[in-house]
Amino acid sequence: MRGSAKVMEFIWGDDPDLELTEPPPDVVLGSDVIYSEGAVLDLLSTLRQLCGGETTIFLAGELRNDAVLEYFLECAMKDFVIGRLDQRQWHPDYCSSRVVLYVLVKK
């Protein structure tokens, strides 16, 4: 498989540059981005703006605050189909009971 990747600084909640959304990315990766209830709505707004109907979002992170994670999932379910990747599918070196990997696609 060949492709390209683009990394750009972006502040959640701001309107993304057209360069980020046209065409919509195939994949969005996020790590340790679910950490504060105050940031959840801006994160989700950004994901809605960035993603097209064919975009897959992968969000990985350590479970630090169950209430924040529950709030994120509750809010995300309004606009996204959410799955959790089973750790049996991961490389054994990266498995941990405190790490999760969610996969989201727009409804």
C-alpha positions in Angstrom: 0.0 0.0 0.0 1.3 3.5 -0.9 -0.1 6.8 0.2 0.8 10.0 1.9 0.4 11.4 5.3 0.1 15.0 6.4 0.7 16.3 9.9 -0.5 19.8 10.7 -0.9 21.8 13.9 -4.6 22.4 14.6 -6.5 23.9 17.5 -9.7 22.0 18.3 -12.8 24.0 17.8 -11.2 26.3 15.2 -12.4 26.0 11.6 -9.9 23.8 9.7 -8.0 25.0 6.6 -9.5 23.8 3.4 -6.2 21.9 2.9 -7.2 19.6 5.7 -10.7 18.8 4.5 -10.6 18.8 0.7 -10.5 16.0 0.0 -11.4 14.5 3.4 -8.7 12.3 4.9 -9.0 8.6 4.7 -7.7 8.2 8.2 -7.5 10.4 11.3 -5.2 9.2 14.1 -5.4 10.5 17.7 -3.5 9.5 20.8 -4.3 10.6 24.4 -6.8 13.1 23.1 -9.6 12.2 25.6 -8.4 13.7 28.8 -10.8 16.5 29.8 -14.5 17.0 29.8 -13.9 20.6 28.8 -12.1 19.5 25.6 -14.6 16.8 24.5 -17.0 19.0 22.6 -14.2 20.8 20.7 -12.6 17.5 19.8 -15.8 16.1 18.5 -16.6 19.3 16.5 -13.1 19.1 15.0 -13.6 15.4 14.0 -17.0 16.2 12.4 -15.4 19.0 10.4 -12.4 17.0 9.3 -14.0 13.8 8.4 -16.0 12.7 5.3 -18.3 9.7 4.9 -15.3 7.4 4.2 -13.0 8.6 6.9 -12.0 6.2 9.7 -10.9 7.7 13.0 -8.6 5.8 15.3 -8.3 7.1 18.9 -5.9 5.4 21.3 -5.2 6.3 24.9 -4.6 5.3 28.4 -7.7 5.1 30.6 -7.2 7.9 33.1 -10.6 9.2 34.0 -13.7 7.0 33.4 -16.1 9.9 33.7 -14.4 11.8 30.9 -14.3 8.7 28.7 -18.0 8.0 29.3 -18.9 11.6 28.5 -16.8 11.5 25.3 -18.6 8.2 24.2 -22.0 9.6 25.1 -21.4 12.7 23.0 -19.7 10.9 20.2 -22.6 8.5 19.7 -24.7 11.3 18.4 -22.6 11.6 15.2 -20.4 8.6 15.0 -20.6 4.8 15.0 -18.0 3.7 17.6 -16.2 0.4 18.0 -13.4 -0.7 20.3 -10.6 -2.7 18.8 -10.1 -5.9 20.8 -6.5 -6.2 22.2 -6.2 -9.7 20.8 -5.8 -7.9 17.4 -2.9 -5.8 18.8 0.8 -6.7 18.8 1.5 -8.2 22.2 4.1 -5.6 23.1 1.4 -2.9 23.0 -1.3 -4.6 25.1 -2.3 -3.1 28.4 -5.4 -3.3 30.5 -5.4 0.5 30.8 -5.1 1.3 27.1 -8.0 1.4 24.6 -8.3 1.9 20.9 -11.6 3.2 19.5 -12.6 3.3 15.9 -15.1 5.9 14.8 -16.9 6.5 11.5 -19.5 9.2 10.8 -23.1 8.1 10.8 
